[in-house]
């Protein structure tokens, strides 16, 4: 048999995929809580911090908290029907969150995982299968199919595109456009999660006032936003903007502390050394906006830009390669905000101040503004979509 036409079912080969629950149903919440326990009990879980985060997300108390925040008690909402998820290869746990969103909203789910094989995917699917073997979850068993096949096998994509009521398409622009070529039901909803980039904002005056312990905590949070996923996440920052009057001293303090941290915690892929050096050479040759650069180590390159220019768009970086630039005030953000900008992580500003500032300005971009350490905290509102509403339907009862 042609390997390009093979389908590997990781979960739910015989699932009927024709069931819709009420959103945030107790049965689904209990199932996800048991999934959390199963993940915690897996010995290999301790080697993957992203699995610990997934396990925490699935806890019943966390889902109930999300329900209180996102679900109107007066409304009656059910899943749309069948969701078809096409998930990316940059973050191994992404497919699980996409699937869990579908379960929370009461939908049946077909999930295409990336062809690239990750141990995390195996562990997660093993946990799903273990919990689904319980008789009390027979109905939910028919709501889930996780499969792997080559993108060249268009017959499968065509089949589920015609069957589904919504498609969640994660990936680059080309992937999204390729999937959109397949016909769907007239009422189908496409939810594209396209390639995005993210930035950070740091108040240098606040950095200077931090104790060594507080600085260490801040750097750990920044590390988790970036190095924990090799900067592969769309929400991981690539450009750091420095405000305030203590920029020079604060930069030295921050980058030095980060360099010390990655030496202790980060194991860089072999390819990263060559890749980062090649990227630096490329930038020096083509980028006329470079003021200076510093190679702290093989896993920390910092390129300082002369200024923020209109429509500035930087190719995404990986493995500890950052751009930075000084700004006089937050109005400079208007030069880097566009539809591709997803997340702004910040330090040294109050939430109330930022909310007031952004509410009075019509920036063409930024879907998330979160403190350092929360860049990767995926939620039911993502890329500007309220998934609890988009992936469910409200039944009007008068």
N, C-alpha and C positions, 0 to 999 in steps of 0.2 A: 504493500500500500504506500502511496505517495505520502511522505512524512508531512508535507505542507498541508495535507488534507486531514491529518489526524486531529482528534479532539481528546484532550485529557480532562476527565472530570475529577476535580479535587474534592468537591462537595456536591451531593444532590443529583446524581446521574438520572434518577427516576422521578425527580420532582415534577409535580403537575403544573406549578407556576400559574395557578388561576385563582388564588386566594387573596382577599383583601381584608385586613383587620381595621378596627378603629385605631386612629393614631394614639400613640402612647398607651396601648392596651396593657393591662396587668400581665397577661400571658407573655407578651414580648419582653416586658421589663424583667420578669422572672427568668426568662430564657437568657437574656443578656447578663444578668447577675450570675447565673450558673456558668456562662461562658467566661466571665471574669475570674471566677474561682478556678475553672479548668486551666486558664492561662497562668494563673499564679502557681498552680501545682506542677506546672511543667518545669522540670529541672533546668532546661536550656533557656528558660525565660530570663534568668539572671544575667545572661550574656548580652541581652538586647534591651537597652533602656526604653526603646520605642515600644516594645511589647508591654513593659510595665505601665507606660502611659496609656496604651490601649486598654489594658485591664482595668485601670482606674476609671477610664471613660465609661466602661460598660457597667460599672457598679450601679445597683438599683438606686442608691441615694443620689448619685450624680444625675442619672436619667430623670428622676423625680424633680430634681432641682431645675433641669432643663425644661421639664414639663411646666413647672410653675412659672417659668420665665417666658416661654414661647407659646403655650397652649391656652386658648381662651376657654374657660370652663363652661361658658354658656353655649359654645358652638359644638356641632356634631360633625367630626371630620373622619373620613375614611381614606385609605390609600387609593391612588389613581388606578391601580391594577398591577401591571407588570412594568418593572424598570429594567432597562438594559444599561449596564455600567461598562464602559471601556476605560480601563485604569492605566496609569502611567508606570514607567519603570524607574523613575528617579527616587521614589519613596516606597519601600517595600510594604509598609502598613496601610498605604493609601486605599487599596481595594477594600480593606476591612471596614474602614470608616465609611466609605461610600455605601457599602452593603448595610452597615448598621443604621445609617441615616434612612435607608429605604425601609428597614424593619420598623424603626421607630414611627415612621409616618404611616405604617400599615400596609406596605406594598410587598408583592412577590418580586424576586430579584434574580436576574441572570448577570453574573459578573465575569467579565473577561479579564484575567490577570495577565501581566506582561509575560512575554516569551522568556525573558531573562529570569533565571531561577534564583530565588532567595530562600535561605533557610527560614527566615521569619514567616514567609508565606506558608511553608510546610507546617510550622508550629501552629499557626493560626487555624489553618484548615483542619489539622488534627484535633484541635480544641473544639471546633464547630462540629465535627463528626462525632466526637465523644459525647457532647451534650445532646445532639440530635438523636442519639440512640435511645434516649429516655422516652418511654411510651407517651408521657404527658406532652411531649413536643412533636407528636406525629403530624399535627396540622402545620406547624412551622417548618417541618422537614420538606413539605411540598411548596414552600415559599422561597427556597434557596437553591441555586445552582451556581457553583463556581467552577469555571473551566479555563483551560489554557489551549490556545491554538494559534497558529501563525496568522499574521494579518493578511497574508496572501490567500488564505482560505475565505474568500468573500462569500461563499454560500452560507456560512454560519452567521456572519454579520448581516447578510441580507435577510435571513430567516428571522432573527430576533429583532431586527429593525422594523419588520412588518408586524410582528406580534406585540411589540411593547407599546406602552402608553406614554413613556418618557424615556429619553436617553441622557445619561450623565456621561459626558465625554471629557475625559481628562487627558491633556497632552499638548503637544505643540500645535501651531496653527495648521500645519500640513495634515496631521492626524485628524484634527477636527473636521477639516474640509473633506478629507477622504471619507469619513463616516457619514457626513451629511449628504453624500451622493446617493446613499441607499434610501429607497422609498420607505415611507412610514404611513401609519394611519393618519387620516385628516386632522384628528385632534391631538396627535402626538406633540409632546413638548420636548424640545432640545435644550439641555442645560450645559453649555460648553464651559469648561474650566481651562482656559487657554494658558499659554506660557506667560508668566508675569515676572516682574522683578521687584525688589524691595530695598528700602534704605533705612538708615538709623539717624537719629537726631540726638546730639549730646550737648548739654549745657556745661561748658568747660569750667565755669565758676563753681559748680556743684561738685565736680570731680575733685577739685583741689581741696575741698573741705572734708572729703571722706577719710575716715580712719583706714588703716591698712586692712583691717578685717572687713569693713564695708566695701572697700575697693575689690577685695578678693571675691566677695559675694556678687558684686556687679559683673566682674569679669567672668565668673562662672556662668551667670545668666546669659551673657553674650556668647560664650562658648557653646552653651546648649542651643542657642538660636542658629548657630553657624556650623561649627565643627562636628556636632553630633550627627549631622547628615551631610557632611562634606560640602556644605553650602548648596546642596542640590535642590532644596525646597524653594518654591517660588517666594515663600515668606522669609527666607534667610536674607539678611542685608548684604549688599555688595558695595554700596556707597555710604560713607559716614560723613555727616554734616556736623561741623563744630560751630557752636555759637558761644557768646560770652567773651570775656576779656582775658581769660587765663588759658588761651588755646595752647600755646607752646608748652607750658609746664604740664598741662593736663594730658596732652597727647603723649608726651614722653612717659608719664606715669602709667597711663592706660595701656599703651602698646607693650611696654616693658613687662607689666604684670601679666598681660595676655600671653606674651612669649614664654614667660616662666611656666604658665599654666599648661600650654600645649606641649611643652617639653615633657611634662609629667604625665599628661593624659592622652595625648593624641598620637595615634600610629597612622602615618600618612601612607597612602598607596604608592607603590614604586613609581608609577607613571606621573605622580603629582610633581616630583622634583623637576623633571624635564618640562612638563606642561606649564608650570608656573614660571620657570625661567624663559621659556619660549614666549609666553604671554607678555612678560616684561619687555623683552626685546622688541616684540611687535608693537607694543604701546609706545616705546621710546621712538621708534621709527616713524609711526604714523600720527601719533597724538601730539599736536602742537600746543595743547592746553596743559601739559605736564610741567609742574613747577619743580618737583623733586621726587625721589623715591628712596625707599629703604628696605633692604632685605634683612629682616631680623633673624630669620632662619629659613630652612627649606619649606616650612609650613606657615610662614607669615611674611607676606609681601605687602607693603603699603605704598601706594602711588598717590602723591599729593597733587591735586589739580590747582591751576592758577585761579580759576574762578568758575562759578556756576554760570553756564551759558544757556540761552533759550533752547528748548527742545533737546536738552542734553539726554542722550540715551546711551548707556554703556552696556556692552555685551556682558552677559552674566559671567561671573567668575566662580572658581571652585577652589577647594583645598587651601583656604587661608590667603586668598588674594583679594585685597581691598583697595578701593579708591577712597580718598577723603578730600574734603574741601572746607575752607572757612566761609562762614556766612555772617553778615552783619545783623540780620534779623530773620524772622520766619517768613517774611514775604519772598525771600529767595526760593522758597519751596515751589513757587509757581513755575519756575523754570524747569523743574524735574518731574512735575506731576503730569501724567497723561494716562490714557486708558490702560496702559500696561503696568502701571504702578499699583501694586497690591497692598503691601503692609509698610507702615511706618512704625518702627520700634523707637522708643524714646527713653531718655534718662535726664533728670534734672528739671522736669516741668510737672506742674500739678494738672491732674485730669480736668479739673474745672476750668483752668486757664485754656487748655488745648480745645476743650469742647466749645468754649466761648469764641476762641479765635477762628476755628474752622467753620463754625456755624455762620459766621459773617462773611465768609469768602467762598467764592464759587470755583474751587479748584477742580480741574478736569481730571480727576483721578484720586487714588487712595481709598481703599475699601475698608482698611483696618488701621487703627491707631492703638498700639498696646505697649506696655512697659517692656524693658529688656527681660528676657526669660520667657516671654509668652508668644514668641513669633510662630512656634510650631503647634500651638494649642488650637487644633482644629475644632470648629464648632458648628452648630446648626445654621448659623449665618456665616456664609463663606463666599468670598468674591462678590459680596454685595447681594447675594441671593438669600432670602429667607426660605430655607429648604423645607421647613415644617409646612409652609403654605403651598409652595410650588409642587411638592411631591404628594399632596393630598387634595381632596375635594371636600368642600363644605356642603352639607345637606341642609337646605333651608326648611325649617319647620315652623309653621305659623299656627 
